[in-house]
Amino acid sequence: MLIMKSFLFSVGIAIIFFMVSCKKNIPTALKATVIDTSNTDCGFPVLSFAGDSNRIRSIMKNPGLVYAVKGLPANFKILGQQLLVQVSAIPPDDDFMCTDLGYSYPHLLVIHATAR
């Protein structure tokens, strides 16, 4: 009986660990709007996350709602395009340089995008 309880306890802990660890790896789709297709500072599209302000702020730990993005598919680079996007912070090796000639926005990496 003691062996069975230990086994069930171990299986329960493993299931909880699996569920918690999986949730961290699934990016959340956020509402975004393309507000610039190629900004003057970096040449990358700019997205506004005003429709999901609380979630983008909590994910990125940044008060801003506007980001220059890398990885947005060309078919979505349309001014005013409404999107659902999965994003992440850009790893240092993939980050891009800007000229500082225009307004500089924080950078994001688009993992997946769909029209909404």
N, C-alpha and C positions, 0 to 999 in steps of 0.2 A: 504494500500500500504506500509506503514512504517513497519507493522508487517511482511509482506512478505519479504522485504529487510533485516530485522533483522534476520529472519529465514534462508534465503539463505546465509547471511554472516556467521552465526553460523555453518551451515552445511559445508560451504567452509573451515572454520578454522578447524573444526573437521576432515575433509578429509585430509587436509595438515598435521595436527598433526599426524594422523594415518600413513600416508605415510612416514614421517620422522622417527617416532619411530620404524616402522617395519624395515627400512633399517639398523638401528643400531644393530638389533638383528640377522641379517642374516650374518653368517660368510662367508668370501670370500675363495674360493678354491685357494690354492697356489701350484705352481709347486715345488716339492721336490724330492730329490734323497736320498736313504738310503746309507750312507757311512760307517756305522758300525752297526752291528746287536746287539752288546752288549759291550759297551765301558768299559774299565778297571776301570774307576772311579766310575760309578754308576750301571753298568750292564743293562742299558737301550739302546735302539736303538738311533742312531744319524742320523739326517736328515740335508742335505745341501739345502738351499733355494737360491742357486746361480742363478737359473733360474727365480727367482722372487725377486731379491735383493731389488728393490725400495719398493715393496709392503710390504715385511716382515719387513723392517726397519721402514716404516711408521706406521705399526700396532703395533709392539713391542717397538718402541722408543729405539732401541738398534742397534748399528752399525754392530753387528755380523750377519753372514749368516748361522751358524751351531748351532744346538740345540739338546740337549738330550731330548727325548720325552717319555711321558707316554701315554698309551692308543692306541698305534699302534697295529692293529690286527696282530696275529702271521703269517697269510698267506702273509703279506707284509714285514716281516722281512727278506728280501733277499738282499744281498749286490748288489748295483747297481740298485735296483728296482726304476723305475720312478713312481712317485705318484702325485695325486692331493689331497691335504689335507686341511681340515678346522681345524684351531687351535685356541687356546686361551691361555692366561696366566694361570698358575696353581694357583688355590686358595691356600692360605697358609696351610690350613688343608690337602690338597692333595699332597703337594710338597714332594719330596723325598730327602733322605740324600745321600751324596756321600763320598767316602773314601779319596779323594785328592791324590790318588796314581797315577792317570793319569791326562790328560788334562781335566779341568772342563769346561763344556759348560753350557750356560743358559738353563733353562728348559721350555718346552712347553707341553700343553695337546692337544692330537689329538682328535678332536671331531668326525671326519669322514674322511675316506680315500678310494680312488679308484685308480686302476692302470691307467696309461696313456700311 
